[in-house]
């Protein structure tokens, strides 16, 4: 499968094109969300370059720190990258970690919001659906690079992997689970849920809630899909991505629940409402409204 083409002597990789399309589509959706919320849409396009730089740096650093076992077997470890600095920036053949991209992009967004003196939490909510859309599109870059596939499969939608891209021990197996496709579809579902929540329950959401919801849905899907992957990064015998995704989802869920805790003692009647005292079953409710003060007659 071709991975790109040339414009004269300059190579152009499909992987990079797909990632850029995903980034632009995500920014476009974020601009629609910004307009719907009454925000300046120019902020989206001004911040895009910040988020792209932060996302690419974070994604590459994540890959360097958590190389998959197939690369470690070839001697391409974190230490190897540190002694081969030029290879640290060779992203055109893949080697970008989505968790690192999210971390780097969010960190860049935070710096951008501080510089522009705008609410970071509001803009994470605006960006969340677009982030999910960008991931859904960007995952197709793994298809052209024939990476991020899962266990062997004979299902009708299984994909064929060329022998040159098969992992050790699977040279005679041709078809595999398209894990990149599963994650792409999961991300589209994530986007739809975030858009629905932002419209259907806008009166109940606090700033930052949509992004916290993203941090529950995406890690949950990634946690489940890691069971299908054959080449997951491991540290001390643990699946690095799966472990971190579980922690992130649980922490985000705990924060979301904590932000919306409503102790009974803290509930108050609406301003101006008449307090009502509950009476035992069968008895007439007692009206606790104070009686008006008697009007005293004054001598003329």
N, C-alpha and C positions, 0 to 999 in steps of 0.2 A: 504494500500500500504506500503510495507516495506521501511524503510528509511536508511537501512544499514545492516551490518553483523558484526560478531565478529571473530577476530583472537585470539583464546584463550579467555582471559579475556578482551582483548582490543576491544572496539567498533570502527568500521570504518563506517563513514557516507557517503552515496552517494553524499550528498550535497557538502562535502569537496572535494571528488574526482572530481566531475564535475567542481568545481571552479578551481582546480589545472590543469585540462585538458585545460580549457579555458585560464589560464595564460600561460601555455606552448605553446599552439597554437598561442596566440598573440605574444609571444616572438619569435617563429619561423618565423612568418610573418614579424616581425620587423627586424629580421636578414637578411631576403631576401631583404627587402627594403634598409637596410644598405649596403649590398653588391652591389646592383644596383647603389647606390649613391657613391660607392667608399670608404665607411667607414669601419672601423674595426668591424667585426661582434662580436668579443669577448666582445666589450663594451656592447652589448645587454645582454649577459648572466651575465656579471659582475654587471650590473645595475638591473637585474631582482629581486634580493633579496631585494634591496632598495625599488623598486617600490611595491613589494608584501607587505613588512612590512608597508610602508606608506599607501598603499591602504586598507589593513585590518584594521589598526588603524582608518583611516578616515571613513571607512564604518561603523564601530562599533560606533564611536562617533556620526556619523550622526543619526544612529538608536536611540541611547540613548537620544539625544537631541530632536528627532522628533518621539516619539512612536506613533503608530496608535491608533485610538479611541478604538478599541477592547481591546487593552492592557491597555489603560488608564481606561477603565471601570472596569478592574480587579484590579486596583490599581497599575499597573506597569507603573509608570511615571518616568520622569527624576530624580525627588527627590528620588524615590524608588531605582533606580539604584545606586545613589550616596551613599545610606546607605547599599547597598548590593554589595560590590565590586566584589565578586566572580561571581555574575550573570552578571557583566559587560563584562566578558571575555568568557561567554558561547555562542560561535558563532555557534556551531555545529547544533543547531536547527533552524538556520536562524537568522534574525535580523541584516542584513548588508544592508546599504543604498548605492546604486550605485553612487549618487551624491557625497557622502562623500568619496567613493573609488576613484573616479576620482580626487577629490581635494587632498586627501592624497597621491595618486600615483604621481600626477604632482609635488607636493611639494617635495617629495622624489627624483624625477628625477632632479629637479632643484638643490638640494643639491649635488646629485651625479655628475652632470655636472660641478658644481663649483669645486668640489674636483678633478675631472679629467681634468679640464681646457678645456672643449669642449663646443661647442655652444648649449645652451639650446633650442633655437628655432629650430635649425636643427633637434635635436633629438626628439622634440615633433612631428614634421612632420613625422619622421621615425616611431614613436610609434603609431601615430593616427590610421592607418588602423588595426594594431594588437590589439589596445584597443577595437575597434569596434567588431573585431572577438571574442575576449575574452568575451565581454558582450553577444554576440549572443549565445555562448556556455554556459556561466555561468548561464544565465536565466533558463536553464533547471533544475537547482538545485531547483528552485521554484516549478517545477512540482512534484518532488519526495517528497517535503515537503508539497505539496498541499496548496500553498500560492500564493499570487499575481494573484488571479483570479478576474474576473470582474463581471459585472451585470449578473443576470440570463439570460440564452439563450437556445433556442431550435434548434440552427443552427446545421448542420451535424458535425461540428468540435468542438462543445461545449464539455467541459470535465466534468466528474463526480467528485464531491467533497464528501468525506466521511463525515458523520454527525458530527464526532468529530472535523472537521476542518471548519465547516460552521459558519458564523458569526451570532450573535444574530439577530433574526427576519427572518432568512432564513433557519431555521432547516428543513423545509419541501420542500426546493428547492434542487434538485439534480445536475442540470447541469448549467454551467456558461461559460462566455466568457474566453478563455485562454489568458489572457492579457500577461502572460509571453511569449507565443508563438508569439503574435503580436510584442512585443518588440524585440524578438530574430530575427524575419524576418526584422524588421526595421533596426536593427544593421547590419545585413548582407548587406542590401542595402546601408547603410552608408559606410561600408567597401569598397563595389564595387565602389561607387562614389569617394571616396578618392583615391583609386588605379588608377582609370581612370583619375582623375584630375592630379595626380602626374606624369602621363606619357604623357597625351595629351596636357597639358598646362604647362609643366615644365618651359618653357621659359618665362612665364608671372607671375609665382608664386614667392613670396618672402618667405624667411624663416619664418615659423610660420603660413603661410596662410592655410596649410592643417589642422593644429590643430584648427585654428579659424573656418574652415568649419565644422569640427567635432562638435565644440561647437555651431554650428547653427543647424545641422541636428539632432543630438541626442536630445537636449532639445526640439526641435519642436515635434518630435515623442512622447517624454515623456509627453509633455504638452497635446497633443491630447488624449493619452491613459489614462490620469488621469480622463477624463470624464467617463470612463468605470469602474474605480476602485471603490470598495465599502468601503474600509478601509483606505482612504488617511489621512495622518497626517494633523492636522489643528492647526493653531496658530491664535488667535483672529478672529476665524471664517473663515480664509483664508486657502485654500489648500496650504500647505507649499511647497511641491515639484512642483506643477503646477506654483505657483507664481515665485519661484526662477528660474525654467526652462525658463519661459517667459523672465525674466530679462536677464538671461545669453545669450539666443539666440539673443535678440535685441542688447545687448552690443557687442557681438562678430560680428554681422553683421555690426554694426556701425564702429567698429575698422577696419574690413576688407575693407569697402568702403573708409574709411579715408586713409588707407595705399595706396590705389590705385587711389586716386584722381589725376587728371591730368588737372590743369587749362590751358585754351587755351594759356594764356600769357607765360606759362612755356614750351610749346611745342617748340622744336627746330628741325631744319632740320638736317639730318644726317651729320656727319663730311665729308667735301669734296663735298657736294651736291651744285649745282648751284641754287641760289635763283630764284624763279619764281614769277613774279608779275601778279596777276589776272587782266585781262582786261574785260571791259564791253562786254556784249554779242554782237557778230557780228564784233568785232574788232580783229585785229591780235595781239596776245600776244606780249608784248614788252620784248625783251631780255635785261635784266639788267646786263649782264655780262660785266665787264669793258673791253674796247678795249685795245689791247696791246699798250704799249708806242712806239712811233716812234723811229726808229734806226737812230741815228745821225752819219753822216760820219765824220770821223776824217782825218785831213791832214796827208799825208804821208811825 
